[in-house]
Amino acid sequence: MTGRLSTSNRKMAGKSGSAGDLVGKVLQGTCGWSDSSIVKCGRFYPGSVKTTEDRLLHYSRVFPCVECDTSNYAIPSPTVVEKWLKCVPAGFKFHFKAFGFFTRKVRLNQPQSFWSKM
């Protein structure tokens, strides 16, 4: 797998403009930068890339955006997100999936103890 961005996507990846700058544009990326299929295939990350931070840094040099699947299961802490931001160039886009509680069918007649945990 060789990651080659078009000139326009490379420009957007390094751009720190507003969301309005993206109107009518399509960015290409993947669902995550640490998915086992990407890591284990041995064709995307160089052998020297070992840590999650190194993977994100390498990934951000190839793609201008990434989907964060982890937010579907738990909302990432501000500390974790700040660490991610330090690994990517200005203008790199993170797409966060909605927290699973909002996207899964939940029966409204759950006991009060269920709702008090929300």
Wavefront OBJ file of the C-alpha trace (Angstrom):
o trace
v 0.000 0.000 0.000
v 1.562 3.258 -0.999
v -0.049 6.411 0.241
v 0.088 9.206 -2.297
v -1.970 12.329 -1.813
v -3.053 14.564 -4.609
v -1.506 18.022 -4.565
v -4.779 19.523 -3.327
v -5.022 17.037 -0.420
v -1.411 17.716 0.553
v -2.185 21.429 0.653
v -5.270 20.826 2.795
v -3.335 18.581 5.181
v -0.960 21.407 6.001
v -3.629 24.087 6.087
v -4.991 25.396 9.349
v -8.023 27.129 7.849
v -11.614 26.954 8.986
v -14.149 24.239 8.250
v -15.520 26.551 5.560
v -12.316 25.956 3.594
v -13.393 22.329 3.189
v -16.825 22.999 1.687
v -17.167 20.976 -1.501
v -13.928 19.055 -0.903
v -13.498 15.390 -0.182
v -10.635 14.252 2.026
v -9.401 10.690 1.935
v -8.262 8.845 4.999
v -8.881 5.624 6.882
v -10.634 4.479 10.030
v -7.788 4.807 12.488
v -4.021 4.762 12.292
v -3.423 1.741 14.548
v -5.822 -0.800 13.086
v -4.190 -4.220 13.254
v -4.743 -4.895 9.548
v -2.742 -1.778 8.614
v -0.022 -2.446 11.172
v 0.376 -6.182 10.462
v 0.334 -5.986 6.663
v 3.857 -4.551 6.743
v 3.280 -2.394 3.673
v 2.209 0.932 5.124
v 4.379 1.606 8.168
v 8.168 1.361 7.957
v 9.763 -1.107 10.367
v 11.118 1.759 12.456
v 7.588 2.925 13.337
v 6.729 1.180 16.614
v 4.636 3.449 18.859
v 1.103 4.739 18.398
v 2.465 8.293 18.261
v 4.974 7.342 15.562
v 2.182 5.668 13.593
v 0.023 8.789 13.769
v 2.942 10.989 12.702
v 3.681 8.734 9.706
v -0.026 8.428 8.850
v -0.483 12.216 8.919
v 2.279 12.601 6.330
v 0.289 10.435 3.905
v -3.354 11.307 4.616
v -4.948 14.673 5.550
v -7.544 13.156 7.917
v -8.432 10.137 10.032
v -11.573 8.722 11.574
v -11.295 8.126 15.318
v -13.224 4.947 15.970
v -12.297 4.932 19.651
v -14.821 7.695 20.367
v -17.602 5.239 19.527
v -16.689 3.220 22.632
v -15.433 5.909 25.016
v -14.970 9.636 24.704
v -11.199 10.275 24.629
v -9.806 12.468 27.382
v -8.514 15.959 26.562
v -5.002 14.755 27.487
v -5.148 11.973 24.889
v -6.473 14.298 22.182
v -3.768 16.878 22.985
v -1.146 14.143 22.562
v -2.611 13.267 19.161
v -2.572 16.912 18.100
v 1.155 17.125 18.844
v 1.793 14.288 16.355
v 0.143 15.859 13.309
v 0.721 18.925 11.141
v -1.467 22.004 11.440
v -4.711 21.512 9.576
v -4.828 17.728 9.923
v -8.451 16.675 10.460
v -9.781 14.209 13.012
v -13.259 12.824 12.407
v -14.742 11.538 15.641
v -17.502 8.960 15.495
v -20.460 9.776 17.700
v -20.339 8.141 21.120
v -22.067 4.752 20.919
v -24.745 5.693 23.424
v -26.119 8.135 20.864
v -25.919 5.805 17.879
v -27.213 2.522 19.292
v -30.820 1.699 19.954
v -31.485 1.967 23.658
v -34.762 0.892 25.145
v -36.367 3.836 26.863
v -37.773 1.651 29.628
v -34.351 0.969 31.158
v -34.196 0.990 34.981
v -33.294 4.267 36.704
v -29.863 2.826 37.623
v -29.045 2.591 33.897
v -29.875 6.252 33.251
v -28.078 7.515 36.351
v -24.785 6.238 34.876
v -25.185 8.436 31.796
l 1 2 3 4 5 6 7 8 9 10 11 12 13 14 15 16 17 18 19 20 21 22 23 24 25 26 27 28 29 30 31 32 33 34 35 36 37 38 39 40 41 42 43 44 45 46 47 48 49 50 51 52 53 54 55 56 57 58 59 60 61 62 63 64 65 66 67 68 69 70 71 72 73 74 75 76 77 78 79 80 81 82 83 84 85 86 87 88 89 90 91 92 93 94 95 96 97 98 99 100 101 102 103 104 105 106 107 108 109 110 111 112 113 114 115 116 117 118
